[in-house]
């Protein structure tokens, strides 16, 4: 049998176990996995799919079934699958869009916020990396008693320039976010930029100066409504909300205004109404919401101390299973703006690494099982780059004690993060890539490495201990 015939045979079996062609809405693939959107989950025989020799793991993510074949093989299987089913080829974005349509309003809302921050991630990462470089050059104690700029004076100008460039991104972060949000919610991004520019306008009192009592804000009345002329510096949550508002009114006025007058009146009305809502409803509510979110997190860490960190780290991967982790991008960016650092990122990072550690424990106990080895190695490798879904859905969630082992190890590493005051200066990358956004203060790089060794080593050790204990219980029965 040729390879092509073998792949077609695998595809035919897969279609049968998926409940037939009629149960498949669409399919695409990433580097290692076939991603399938289905109609009825009850028709899918997950166990039989997992038993196929070529399959290295299978798990559900929301309304997608993801079947792990591995790099290279997945491309061949995908081509055969398309031929077998007669389905049209779809991109990953097409599959994600189809999957999203099946989600409820709350899931769609969470996903949309995540999409907003995926769009701005390059700017955040660039700023964080430059800020980290500035910290390396300017902080004493990292490479010696003196800072690098003191040992090599000509780097002082470079350091100043790098710091200015990195800080500028955070200064205009609300502008970047509202652009992305307006685009995501179906409006014209340039109109979002106008409202973003208004939020940061120099004609308004700076929000930070007002909060510190340095300046006082003027109050005017528009249509009888009192408006405090205060800017929205650091208003990340407000920017997301305003992006949705601008997009809504842009679509509304484009729909209801006659074609002859659209060009003149649609943008004008969108800007005016959105600006009015910014100062009267959305802005005040967004400020309150941001204070509640940031305040709650800081209260937890202040009052619960090490236990707060341990709880965050221990439950993070449970939150990933629920899909609610997509909202964290907004929270982390708000933390960066409000406090200058992000204490959540290292916590989330060790939570991912600990699941990888639990997978290593599973590998150690099942090394002679070829399929377990294939699944375990690919899942663990994914965690090194901050992707825990293959480990969770392919291994640890299937054997609940492994998930528990990972969560307990993450909690221990979270406690270490608290003790060492480890933070990040960005968000969006974890584990090995997360090294790029570690806050170098207080020997940050060293503590980051130690925290992850605790997570991986602890996850592995606890997985083996719990596994052996369960085996002993079975033998006694």
N, C-alpha and C positions, 0 to 999 in steps of 0.2 A: 504494500500500500504506500502510495506517495504521500509526502508531507501535506500537500494540498487536500488530498482525499481524507487524510487524518483530521485536518482542521475542520473540514466540512462535516465529518462524522461527529466531532465534538460539538459543533454548532447545532446540529440536529438534535443531539441529546439535550443540549442546553435549552433549546426552544421548547422541547417537550416538558422539561422540568420547570420551565417558567410559566407553564399553563397554556402553551400554544401561542401562535403568532398574534392572535387577537388580544392577548393580554399584555402585549408589548407596545408601548407608546413611542418609544424612541431609544436609540442607543448611540453612545460615543465611547471614546476611550482616552485615558491619560497615559502616562509613561508605563504604568504597570497594571492598570485595572480596566475592565470593561464596565461601563456605567450604564445601567438600564433603568428606564422609567417605565413603570408598569401600571396596570389598571387595578388589579385586585391582588393584594398581598396573600390572601388565603389560597390562591391557586399555585403559589410558588413553593416548590419543595426544596427548601434551603439545605436540608441535611443531605439529600441526594446530589445536589449541585456540588456541595463541599467534598463529596466522595469521589467526584470525577478525578481521574489520575492527573490531568493537566492543571487542575485548579489548586491554587496554593492558599486559598482563603476566600470566604464570602461573608458579607455583612451588609446590613441596611443602614443607610444614612438618610434620614427623613423619608422621602418618597423615591429614593434611588436604591437599587440593588447594585452593589459593587462587587465584582468577581475578580479576584487577583489571579492573573496568569504570569506576571513577571515581564520585565523589559524585553522587547523584541517579539516574544511569543504573542503578547496581547495584540500587536499589530496584525499578525497573520490570522489570528482567531477572529478579529474584528472584520477583516475583509471577507473571510468565509461566512461569518454570521450575516453580513449584509447580503451576500449572494443567496444564502439559504432562506432568509426571510423576505427578501425583496424590499426591505425598508430603505429609505433614503439615508444617505450619510448625514450625520449631524455633528456640529461642533460641540465642545464642552459647554459653551455659553447657551447653545440651543437646548441642550439637555437640562441645564440648570433652570432655564426659563420655563420649560415644560413641567419640570418638577415643582417649581414654585407655584404654578397655577393650582396645584392640588393642596397647597398649604392653607391653613386658616388665616384670618386677618392678623392675628397676633404673630404667627410664624413669619408671615410676609413682612410685617413691620420690622421685626428683628433682623430679617435677612436684608431688608432695604437699607437699614442703618449700617450694617456690615459692608454693603456694597459702596456706600458713600466713603467709608474710610479705606477700603481697598484702592479706590481711585486716588486718594491723596497719600497713600503709603510711600511712594517714591520720594516725595518731598519731605515727609517725616523722617524717613531713614537717612536721607542725605543730610538733613540738619543734625540728626542725632550722631551720625558718624563724624561730621565736622566738629560738633561740640565735644565728642569724645577725644578727637585729635587735639583740640585746644586744651582739654584737660590734661592729656599726656604731656604736652609741651610746657604747660604753665604750672603744674602742681608739683611741689617739692615732695621728696620721699618715695617717688615711684622708681626712679633710676639712680637715686643717690640722695644725699642730704640737700642738694640744690635742685631746683627745677631745670628742665632742659634749656629753657630760654636764658637762664642765668649762666649755665655752662657754655652755651653757644649763643652769644648775644645777638648775632645777625638773624636768628630765628624769631626774635621778639616781634618784629614787624609782621612776619608770616603768621604768627600766633594771633596777633591783634586782628589781622585781616580775616583769618579763618573764623574767629569768634564773631566778628561782625556779620559775616555771611550766614553762619548757623543761626545766630539770634534773629536775623531778619525773617527767616521762615516762621519761627514761632510768633514773631510780632504780627505777621499777617495771616496766621493760621485760620482765624474765622473767615477771612476772605476766600482762602483756598477751599475750606469746607463747604461754604455756601455755594460756591461754583459747582463742586462735585454733587452736592445735594440737589440743586436745581436741575442739573443734568439727569441725575438718577430718577427724579420724580416727573420727568417729562416736560420741563420748561426750557426756555432758552437760557443757557448758562450766562450769557452776557448780562441779562437782567439780574441774575443772582449776584454778579460782580458789582453791579451798581449799588444794590442793597448792602453788600459786604463793605464797599467803600464808605457808605454812609455809617455803618457800624463803627468804623475806625476813623471817622472824619476828625480832622484837627480842629474843626469848628465846634466840636462837642467837648465837654470837660472829660478829661481822661478818667476812666472808671477807677483805676488804681489810685490816682491822686485824690479822688473824691472819697474813696474808702479810707484813706489815711488822714483825711481832714486837711490836706494841703490846699485844696481848692474847693469852692462851693459851686454847685450847678445852678444855672438859671432855669426857671420854670415858666413856660409859656402856655397859652391855651389855644387849642385848635378845635373849632366847632364846639367849644365849651369843655373840651377834654383837657385836663392838665397834663403837660408833657415835660418831664425833666430832661434837659439837654445834656445827658450823660452818655458817653460812648460805651461800646460793648467789647472793650479789649478783653480777650480771654473767653469770650462767649461762644464756646464750641457747641454746646447743646443748643443755644439760641440759633446758631448758624445752621444747624441741621434742621431745626424747626422752620426757620425762615426759608430755607431752600424748598421745603415742601409747600409753604405758603405762596412763594413767588411762582412756583410751577403750577399750582392750582389756579391762581388768578390769570396767569398767562394763557393757559388752556381755555379758561372760561371766557375771557374777553376775545380771544381769537375765534371762539365758536359763536358768540352772540352778537358781536359787532359786524355790521354789514361790510362787505369786501371793500367798498369804496373808501371806508373810513378806518379800516384796520391799521394800516401803516402809521396813521397819526395818533389814534386814540388808544389802541390796545397796549402798546408799551407804556404810554403815559399813565393810564389807569392802573396797570399792574404795579408800576413803581410807586405811585402815590398811595394806593390802598395798602400795599405791603409795608411801606414805610410807616403809615399810620398805625397799622397793627403791631409793628415792631416796637414802637414806643408806648403803646397803650395796653396791649395784651400779651403778645408773645415774649417781648423782652422782659417785663417784670416776672412773668410766670417762668420763663427760662432761667432767669437769675435765681429764683427760689428753688427750682428743680436742681440746678447745678450746686447750690449751697447744700441742699439735702443730700445729694449723691456724694459729694466730696466730704461733707461734714460727717456723714454716716461712716464712711470708710475710715476717716481719721479718728473718729470717736471709737470705732471698733479696735483699731490698733493701739490707741492711747489707753483705753480702759481695759481691754482684754489682753493687751500686751502680747506676749509670746503665744498665748492660746489663740488670739485672733489670727495671727499669721499661720499657725498650724491648721486652724479650721479652714482658712482660705485655700491653703495648699492641698489639704486632704480631700476637699469636696470639689475641687476645680474640674477634675475629669468626669465627675458625675454630672456637672453642669454641661460639659462638652457633649455627653450622651444625650442630654435634653435638647441641645441645640441653642441654648440661651447664651452661650459664650460669645456669640457674634456681637453682642452689645458692648463688650468690654473695650473695643477700640475707642468708642466715644468717651467712656469713663476714664481710660488711661490718658487720652489726649487732654481731658479736662484737668486731670491731676498734674500733668506736665505744666500746663498753663498756670494753675493755681499754686503749685508748690515747687516747680522747677525740676522735680524728679518723679520717678514712677516706681513705687515700691511693689506694685502688683506684678510687673513683668518677670522679675526673678522668681516670684512665687509660682506663677503659671509655668515657668520654664522647668522648675524642678518637678512639678506635677507631671509634665510630659515625660521627663527623663525617668521618673520612678516607674511609670508604666513600662518603659523600655527595660528597666531593671527586672520587673516581674516577668517579662518575656524571656530574659536571659535565664531566670530561674526555671522557667518552663522548658527551655532548651536543654539545660543541664540535666533535667529529669527525663527528657525524651530524646536524647541525642541519637539513639539508634533508630528512631522512627524517621524515615526519610522525609515524609510529608510534613511532620512537625518541624523538622529542621528547616525546610524550605520556607514555611510560613513564618517561623520564629525569626530567622535571619533577616528576611525582607521587612518584617514588622519592626524589629529592633533598629534596623538601619534608618527607617523612616523617622523614628523618634529622635535620632541624633540630629535631624534637621527640623525638629519642631513639629512634626506631623504625627499625632498619636492615634488617629482614627483606625489605621490598619492594625495597630497593636490592641486597641480596645475591642473593636468589633470582630477582629479575626482571632484573637486569643483570650485576652483577660476577661472580657465580659462573658465569654463562653464558659470559662472556668472561674466562677465568681471569686474563689479564694485568691486568684491572681490579681483581680481588680482590687480586692481588699488589701493585699500585700502592697500594691503600688500606692494606694491611698495612704496607708500607714507610713510608708517610707517617705512619701511627699510631705506628710505632716512633720516628720522629724527634720527634713531638710528645710521646711518652712520655719521651724523654730531656730535653726542655725542662721537663717537669713535675718531673723529679728535680732538675734544676739549680736550679729556683726554689722547691722545697719546697712545691709546691701540694697542698693537701688539701681535703677536704670535711668538713662537720659533719653529714651525713646520707647517705641513699642512696635510690635508686629513681627519680631523675630525672637526665637527662643533656642535653648540648648546650644549647639555649636555656633550657629549664626548669631545667637544672642550675645556672644562675646563682643561683638562690634558695638553694642549699645550699653555695655556695662558702665556704671558710674565709677570712675577710677578712684574716687575718694575712699579713704579708710581701707586701702589694699583691696579694692573692689574686685579686681581680676582674680586674685588668689582665692578670696572667699567665694566667688562665683564657681570656680573650679571645685573647691571643697564641697560646696552645697550640692553640686551635681554628682559628685562621687558618693556622697551620703545617699542621694536619691536612687542612683543606679545600684550601688552596692546593697543598700537597705532593701530595695525592691527585690533584688535577686535572692538575698539571704532569707527574707520573710517568705517569699514564694516557695523556696525549698522546704523551710521549716513547716509551713502550713500544709504543703503538699504531702510531706512525710507523715504529718500528724493525721491527715485525712486517710492516708493509706492504712495506717495503724488502726484507725477506728473501723475501717471496712473489714480488716482481717479479724478483729475482735468479734465483729458481728457474725 
